Amino acid sequence: MEIAFRWYGDKDQIPLEYIKQIPKVSGIVSALYDVPVGEVWSIDKIQNVKNKIEAKGLKLSVIESIPVHEDIKLGKSNRDSLIDKYCHSIKNMGSLGIPILCYNFMPVFDWVRTDLARINSDGSNSLSYDHSKLLEIDFKKDLLDLPGWATSYSRKDLNDYFEAYSNVDEESLWLNLEYFLKKVIPVAEESSVKMAIHPDDPPWSIFGLPRIITNESALVRLVKIIDSPSNGITFCTGSLGANLELDIIKAIKKFAGDRVPFVHFRNVKHIEGKIFYESKHPTEFGDVNMFEVIKALIDVKFDGVIRPDHGRMIWGEQGRPGYGLYDRALGIMYLAGLWEGINKITSK
């Protein structure tokens, strides 16, 4: 197992020098943030990021992520040219020895939260989600400042996307994902790259848009599309943990042996229904049994990359919501302690 940390490049408030000081961290999860969606990630640009990371004694372990263009998800007539460019980017990262690509297939929006700074009882703040508040949003009237996604859409762009997706149901989206994977997975295999789809976050439909990577049956369908280690899953305990009907430990044991090259380690606490917040990492503070998560990963001999996912803002820290230094560093220490302790007990 390799422990990694998310770094948002030169504009990240947390420099690589600080990340290197966190015990047990050897890998970096990063991306290119200046390439338009749908364009090729050049070798030179990827190499530049890789060089900066390696200069600090770390390594670029995961690309998270090369965004999938909406026209691919919609199955438009130009998707083949866009997929060709995506394949070119995969070849380029593979040629530089970067082994894992985390991506998602969520229509229009990436992860979504309705509050970026929910105040917790201990004075910290964290990301939270309340589905009833999401239902109150009217994009014809409200400002485009919903937490959790880039605000680069114009009102017209957003309305055009909603119109386009009005003809795309879950099955259509599945077929478009299947088309995409059948084109890119062979290239990923040849490039020694493992693709790892991130579950939808939250794992249910929002704004009437289809979402399909939401539960165990969806993961089963995904891996059956192409039987290849390059067709894998980013096992996010927070995203999947928002689905109370999913047995996370069972799912880890089912998929993590050969189809999970990458894990996001975080906890969530449900208030009721589709209302939850992102809690402290240890088991007792959330609804995900983090001890059993690590034990299951050890049981299946997980040897991929794991990183702490969203953390709280603590000790007065300011910065990118969910991506502060302190709480994620605490999460790493908790993760590392669990890993060492369980390993020593089970190896006796």
Secondary structure, DSSP 8 states (H G I E B T S, - for coil): -EEEEE--GGG-SS-HHHHHTSTTEEEEEE--SSS-TTS---HHHHHHHHHHHHTTT-EEEEEE-----HHHHHT-TTHHHHHHHHHHHHHHHHHTT--EEEE---SS--S--SEEEEE-TTS-EEEEEEHHHHHT--TTTS-S--TTS-TT--HHHHHHHHHHHTT--HHHHHHHHHHHHHHHHHHHHHTT-EEEE---SSSS-BTTB-----SHHHHHHHHHHS-STTEEEEEEHHHHHT-TTS-HHHHHHHHTTTS-SEEEE--EEEEETTEEEE--SSGGGSSS-HHHHHHHHHHTT--SEEEE----B-TT--SSTT--SHHHHHHHHHHHHHHHHHHHHHT-
